[in-house]
Amino acid sequence: MKVDFKYIASFLVVVLLFLGVVVLSGDYIDYRRNYKDFQEYMAQKEQQDNGNSETPETGTIPPETTPQETTPAETEPAVTPAPMVPGEVLAGSHAITDVSGNVLWQADSLTQEEVDAIRGYVAERKEVYSWSNSYEKTLKINELDKLILGAADCSFPNIQITFVGDSVTEGIGGNVDGAGRYISYVNYVQDALHFGTVLNNGKGGRMIADYTGDSTYSIAMDKDQLFNINSQIIVMYAGLNDYLTTLEKKDFGTLDSGSTSGYCGQLQILMNYLGEYYPSTDFFVVTAYPTSAVDSSTEVVGFAGGTPTLNDYLEQQRILAQRNGFHLIELYNIGFMDGNDPQVVANLMSDSLHPNDTGYQILGDHIAAEILLYYLGIE
């Protein structure tokens, strides 16, 4: 078929004319103007979002904003460090571990406010030690001991503790429980600190050395039966009977003389043995409180200063405790429950030597507070 190009050319001319009319129409011109405005608006918005206030199309810059005068901020007070929260181990404290090194107890239950309160009570208690009246002093010490124990509110459920001593540890002079056993300071230590296991190896008449030939009354001779190797803590309260035992000739002895006889010789054997064979155990040595009772032995040998006093006996314990790294709980030198004070004897004692129930409670609170303060690292 033959194509007629004249008709095709004519058709194209008509189409082009139609398009020209459309392009030049008002609607199309408005569309292009609106589209350009829209593009300018979007460009300005993008510039503003980027922090640039210049209008991109016109190049104009908005008037500068006059900066407002500002008042310098007030100096804020120093920020107090956040208090220690439960779960954070108290710095300087002493953890209790088993023989394998596993931690059985650590000081992680106190806030900083509680620690600060305890330190305040300890500082106040130290000032009380200088008071002259033993009865008033002892009551005030007990008041502060209770505040210390109450502020800490610690317990030792995984710990075994053993007490070794004489009739004061046994509880003679105090009340008895339903089973007929004496209630001594040991019971009140337990009431305050809640140990998992408590062994009371106190016995009336027991002493350090063997003066009578009956080794069951000598702590040094019966040490393997009295000191429990499975205990993490051992408290020894003894020496009063060594001082008071009446003999025609009593051997005081001398430390470091090489002799194993007399008070000093057997005490040294005992404490050196404990330091060597109980390396994982914490030992607390309690010095007896003062008493008006005196040693009436005819002769005491091995002591250069005449007749030794109770404090001379206790001083040997202090020396050996320090050498072996044992912890000392001092009663004698602070005048705690001094039996020379008539008010102490009348109110806190059942006789000249043994506490009554009130005295045992006060003694137990103090020993408990001292044990606790050691483990908290507050001394």
C-alpha positions as CSV (number, residue, x, y, z in Angstrom):
1,M,0.0,0.0,0.0
2,K,1.3,3.5,-0.9
3,V,1.7,5.9,2.0
4,D,0.7,9.5,1.4
5,F,3.3,11.6,3.3
6,K,1.3,14.8,2.8
7,Y,-1.4,13.6,5.1
8,I,1.1,12.5,7.7
9,A,2.8,15.9,7.6
10,S,-0.5,17.7,8.0
11,F,-1.3,15.5,11.0
12,L,2.0,16.3,12.8
13,V,1.4,20.1,12.2
14,V,-2.0,19.9,13.9
15,V,-0.5,18.0,16.9
16,L,2.3,20.5,17.4
17,L,-0.1,23.4,17.3
18,F,-2.3,21.7,19.9
19,L,0.6,21.2,22.2
20,G,1.7,24.8,21.9
21,V,-1.7,26.0,22.9
22,V,-1.7,23.8,25.9
23,V,1.8,24.8,27.0
24,L,1.0,28.5,26.8
25,S,-2.3,28.1,28.6
26,G,-2.9,29.7,32.0
27,D,-3.4,26.4,33.7
28,Y,-0.1,25.1,32.7
29,I,1.7,28.3,33.6
30,D,0.1,28.2,37.1
31,Y,1.2,24.6,37.5
32,R,4.8,25.5,36.7
33,R,4.7,28.5,39.0
34,N,3.3,26.5,41.9
35,Y,5.8,23.7,41.3
36,K,8.7,26.2,41.5
37,D,7.3,27.7,44.7
38,F,7.0,24.3,46.2
39,Q,10.7,23.5,45.3
40,E,11.8,26.8,46.9
41,Y,9.8,26.0,50.1
42,M,11.4,22.5,50.4
43,A,14.8,24.0,49.9
44,Q,14.3,26.6,52.6
45,K,12.9,23.9,55.0
46,E,16.0,21.8,54.4
47,Q,18.3,24.7,55.1
48,Q,16.4,25.6,58.3
49,D,16.6,22.0,59.5
50,N,20.3,22.1,59.1
51,G,20.5,25.3,61.2
52,N,21.0,27.6,58.3
53,S,18.6,30.6,58.3
54,E,19.6,31.9,54.9
55,T,16.9,31.8,52.3
56,P,18.5,29.8,49.5
57,E,16.6,31.3,46.6
58,T,16.7,35.0,47.5
59,G,20.1,35.0,49.3
60,T,18.6,37.2,52.1
61,I,19.7,36.7,55.7
62,P,17.2,37.3,58.6
63,P,18.0,40.2,60.9
64,E,20.5,39.3,63.6
65,T,18.9,38.5,67.0
66,T,20.2,40.7,69.8
67,P,21.5,38.3,72.4
68,Q,19.7,38.5,75.7
69,E,21.6,39.2,78.9
70,T,21.8,36.2,81.1
71,T,22.5,36.0,84.8
72,P,25.4,33.7,85.7
73,A,24.1,30.5,87.3
74,E,24.5,30.2,91.0
75,T,27.2,28.0,92.2
76,E,25.7,24.6,93.2
77,P,26.7,23.0,96.5
78,A,29.2,20.2,96.4
79,V,27.5,16.9,95.6
80,T,27.6,14.5,98.5
81,P,28.7,11.0,97.4
82,A,25.9,8.6,97.1
83,P,25.6,6.4,100.2
84,M,26.9,2.9,100.1
85,V,24.0,0.6,99.4
86,P,23.4,-2.9,100.7
87,G,25.5,-5.3,98.6
88,E,28.6,-3.2,98.6
89,V,31.4,-4.6,100.8
90,L,32.5,-2.1,103.5
91,A,36.0,-0.9,102.9
92,G,38.5,-2.1,105.5
93,S,36.2,-4.8,106.8
94,H,37.3,-8.4,107.4
95,A,35.6,-11.2,105.6
96,I,35.2,-14.7,107.2
97,T,36.3,-17.6,105.0
98,D,36.4,-21.4,105.4
99,V,39.6,-23.4,105.1
100,S,39.2,-23.4,101.3
101,G,39.0,-19.6,101.1
102,N,35.3,-19.5,100.4
103,V,33.7,-16.4,101.8
104,L,31.2,-17.3,104.5
105,W,30.5,-13.7,105.7
106,Q,31.4,-10.2,104.6
107,A,30.2,-6.7,105.6
108,D,27.9,-6.0,102.7
109,S,24.6,-5.1,104.5
110,L,25.3,-1.6,105.7
111,T,24.7,1.9,104.3
112,Q,27.2,4.7,104.7
113,E,24.8,6.4,107.1
114,E,24.8,3.3,109.4
115,V,28.6,3.1,109.3
116,D,28.9,6.8,110.2
117,A,26.5,6.3,113.1
118,I,28.5,3.4,114.4
119,R,31.8,5.3,114.2
120,G,30.1,8.1,116.2
121,Y,29.1,5.6,118.9
122,V,32.6,4.1,119.0
123,A,34.2,7.5,119.4
124,E,31.8,8.4,122.2
125,R,32.4,5.1,123.9
126,K,36.2,5.7,123.8
127,E,35.7,8.9,125.8
128,V,33.6,7.0,128.4
129,Y,36.6,4.7,129.1
130,S,38.2,7.5,131.0
131,W,35.4,7.9,133.4
132,S,36.3,7.1,137.0
133,N,33.1,5.6,138.3
134,S,33.0,2.0,137.0
135,Y,29.3,1.4,137.5
136,E,28.2,4.5,135.6
137,K,30.9,3.9,133.1
138,T,29.8,0.3,132.5
139,L,26.2,1.3,132.1
140,K,27.1,3.9,129.5
141,I,29.4,1.5,127.7
142,N,26.5,-0.9,127.5
143,E,24.2,1.8,126.2
144,L,26.6,2.5,123.3
145,D,27.3,-1.2,122.7
146,K,23.6,-1.7,122.2
147,L,23.5,1.3,119.8
148,I,26.4,-0.2,117.8
149,L,24.8,-3.6,117.6
150,G,21.4,-2.1,116.7
151,A,22.8,0.2,114.0
152,A,24.7,-2.7,112.3
153,D,22.0,-5.3,112.8
154,C,24.4,-8.0,111.4
155,S,24.0,-11.8,111.7
156,F,26.5,-14.7,111.1
157,P,24.3,-17.6,110.1
158,N,27.1,-19.5,108.3
159,I,29.7,-19.2,111.1
160,Q,30.6,-21.5,113.9
161,I,32.0,-19.9,117.1
162,T,33.6,-21.6,120.1
163,F,34.0,-20.1,123.6
164,V,36.7,-21.4,125.9
165,G,37.0,-20.4,129.5
166,D,36.2,-20.8,133.2
167,S,33.1,-20.3,135.3
168,V,32.3,-16.9,133.8
169,T,32.1,-18.5,130.4
170,E,30.0,-21.3,131.8
171,G,27.6,-18.8,133.4
172,I,27.9,-19.6,137.1
173,G,25.9,-17.0,139.1
174,G,23.5,-16.3,136.3
175,N,20.1,-17.7,135.4
176,V,19.5,-21.2,134.1
177,D,17.4,-22.2,131.0
178,G,14.7,-24.9,130.8
179,A,17.3,-27.6,130.5
180,G,19.1,-26.5,133.7
181,R,22.1,-25.0,131.9
182,Y,23.6,-21.7,133.0
183,I,22.9,-18.6,130.8
184,S,26.2,-16.8,130.4
185,Y,27.6,-14.0,128.3
186,V,27.8,-16.6,125.5
187,N,24.0,-16.6,125.2
188,Y,23.9,-12.9,124.9
189,V,26.6,-12.8,122.3
190,Q,24.5,-15.2,120.4
191,D,21.4,-13.1,120.9
192,A,23.2,-10.1,119.3
193,L,25.0,-11.8,116.4
194,H,23.1,-14.9,115.5
195,F,25.8,-17.4,114.7
196,G,25.0,-20.6,112.9
197,T,26.6,-22.8,115.6
198,V,27.7,-21.9,119.1
199,L,29.9,-24.1,121.4
200,N,30.3,-23.1,125.0
201,N,33.4,-24.9,126.4
202,G,33.4,-23.0,129.7
203,K,33.9,-24.8,133.0
204,G,34.1,-23.6,136.5
205,G,37.6,-23.8,138.0
206,R,39.3,-24.0,134.6
207,M,42.6,-22.2,134.2
208,I,45.5,-21.9,131.7
209,A,48.1,-23.9,133.5
210,D,48.0,-27.3,135.3
211,Y,48.5,-26.5,139.0
212,T,46.5,-29.4,140.4
213,G,47.5,-32.4,138.4
214,D,44.0,-32.7,136.8
215,S,44.6,-31.8,133.2
216,T,40.8,-31.5,132.5
217,Y,41.0,-28.2,134.4
218,S,44.0,-26.9,132.3
219,I,43.2,-25.3,129.0
220,A,46.8,-25.8,127.9
221,M,46.7,-29.5,128.7
222,D,43.2,-30.1,127.2
223,K,43.6,-27.8,124.2
224,D,42.7,-30.4,121.6
225,Q,39.3,-31.1,123.2
226,L,38.4,-27.4,123.8
227,F,39.4,-25.6,120.6
228,N,37.3,-26.8,117.7
229,I,39.2,-26.8,114.5
230,N,35.9,-26.3,112.5
231,S,35.1,-23.0,114.2
232,Q,35.9,-19.9,112.2
233,I,35.9,-17.8,115.5
234,I,37.3,-18.8,118.9
235,V,36.9,-16.7,122.0
236,M,39.1,-17.4,125.1
237,Y,38.3,-15.9,128.4
238,A,40.6,-17.3,131.1
239,G,43.4,-16.4,133.6
240,L,41.4,-15.4,136.6
241,N,41.7,-18.8,138.2
242,D,45.4,-18.9,137.5
243,Y,45.7,-15.7,139.6
244,L,43.3,-16.8,142.4
245,T,44.5,-20.4,142.8
246,T,45.9,-20.7,146.3
247,L,49.0,-22.9,146.6
248,E,51.9,-22.9,149.1
249,K,54.2,-22.4,146.1
250,K,52.9,-21.3,142.7
251,D,55.0,-21.0,139.6
252,F,54.4,-17.9,137.6
253,G,57.2,-18.5,135.1
254,T,58.8,-16.3,132.4
255,L,58.0,-15.9,128.8
256,D,60.7,-17.0,126.3
257,S,62.7,-18.9,128.9
258,G,62.3,-22.2,127.1
259,S,60.5,-23.6,130.1
260,T,57.1,-25.3,129.6
261,S,56.2,-25.1,133.3
262,G,54.2,-22.5,135.3
263,Y,51.6,-20.1,134.0
264,C,53.9,-18.3,131.4
265,G,55.4,-21.5,130.0
266,Q,52.0,-23.2,129.5
267,L,50.3,-20.1,128.2
268,Q,53.1,-19.7,125.7
269,I,52.8,-23.3,124.5
270,L,49.1,-22.9,124.2
271,M,49.0,-19.7,122.2
272,N,51.9,-20.6,119.9
273,Y,50.2,-23.9,119.2
274,L,46.9,-22.2,118.3
275,G,48.6,-19.7,116.1
276,E,50.4,-22.5,114.2
277,Y,47.7,-25.1,113.9
278,Y,44.7,-22.9,113.5
279,P,45.8,-20.5,110.8
280,S,42.2,-20.1,109.4
281,T,40.6,-19.3,112.8
282,D,40.1,-15.8,114.2
283,F,41.0,-15.8,117.9
284,F,39.7,-13.2,120.4
285,V,41.4,-13.1,123.8
286,V,39.3,-11.4,126.5
287,T,41.1,-9.9,129.5
288,A,39.2,-10.5,132.7
289,Y,37.5,-7.5,134.4
290,P,39.1,-6.2,137.7
291,T,38.2,-8.0,140.9
292,S,38.6,-7.3,144.6
293,A,39.6,-10.9,145.2
294,V,43.4,-11.5,145.7
295,D,45.8,-14.4,145.4
296,S,46.6,-15.7,148.9
297,S,49.3,-18.1,147.8
298,T,52.2,-18.4,150.2
299,E,54.9,-18.0,147.6
300,V,54.9,-17.2,143.8
301,V,58.1,-18.1,142.0
302,G,59.3,-17.0,138.6
303,F,58.1,-13.4,139.1
304,A,60.7,-10.7,139.8
305,G,58.4,-8.0,141.1
306,G,57.2,-9.8,144.2
307,T,53.6,-11.1,144.1
308,P,52.0,-10.7,140.6
309,T,48.7,-9.0,140.3
310,L,45.8,-10.1,138.1
311,N,47.0,-7.6,135.5
312,D,50.4,-9.2,135.5
313,Y,48.8,-12.5,134.5
314,L,46.7,-10.7,131.9
315,E,49.7,-8.8,130.5
316,Q,51.3,-12.1,129.4
317,Q,48.1,-12.8,127.4
318,R,48.3,-9.4,125.7
319,I,51.9,-10.0,124.7
320,L,51.3,-13.4,123.2
321,A,48.1,-12.4,121.5
322,Q,49.9,-9.6,119.7
323,R,52.7,-12.0,118.7
324,N,50.3,-14.5,117.2
325,G,47.9,-12.0,115.6
326,F,45.0,-12.7,117.9
327,H,42.5,-9.9,118.6
328,L,42.3,-8.5,122.1
329,I,39.0,-7.6,123.9
330,E,40.1,-5.4,126.8
331,L,38.1,-5.3,129.9
332,Y,40.6,-4.8,132.7
333,N,42.4,-1.7,131.4
334,I,39.1,0.2,130.7
335,G,37.7,-0.6,134.1
336,F,34.7,-2.5,132.7
337,M,32.6,-4.1,135.5
338,D,35.3,-3.4,138.0
339,G,34.6,-5.6,141.0
340,N,36.3,-3.0,143.3
341,D,33.3,-0.7,142.8
342,P,30.6,-1.5,145.4
343,Q,27.8,-0.4,142.9
344,V,29.1,-2.9,140.3
345,V,29.1,-5.7,142.9
346,A,25.7,-4.8,144.2
347,N,24.0,-4.4,140.8
348,L,25.9,-6.5,138.3
349,M,27.4,-9.4,140.4
350,S,26.1,-12.5,142.1
351,D,29.2,-12.5,144.3
352,S,32.6,-10.8,144.2
353,L,33.6,-12.7,141.0
354,H,30.6,-13.8,138.9
355,P,28.1,-11.6,137.1
356,N,24.4,-11.9,137.8
357,D,22.1,-12.1,134.8
358,T,22.2,-8.4,134.2
359,G,26.0,-8.5,134.4
360,Y,26.2,-11.4,131.9
361,Q,24.0,-9.5,129.5
362,I,26.1,-6.4,129.7
363,L,29.3,-8.5,129.3
364,G,27.8,-10.3,126.4
365,D,26.8,-7.1,124.6
366,H,30.3,-5.7,124.9
367,I,32.0,-8.9,123.6
368,A,29.5,-9.0,120.8
369,A,30.1,-5.4,119.9
370,E,33.9,-5.9,119.9
371,I,33.7,-9.0,117.6
372,L,31.3,-7.1,115.3
373,L,33.5,-4.0,115.1
374,Y,36.5,-6.1,114.2
375,Y,34.7,-7.6,111.2
376,L,33.3,-4.3,110.1
377,G,36.9,-2.9,110.3
378,I,35.9,-0.2,112.8
379,E,38.2,-0.3,115.8
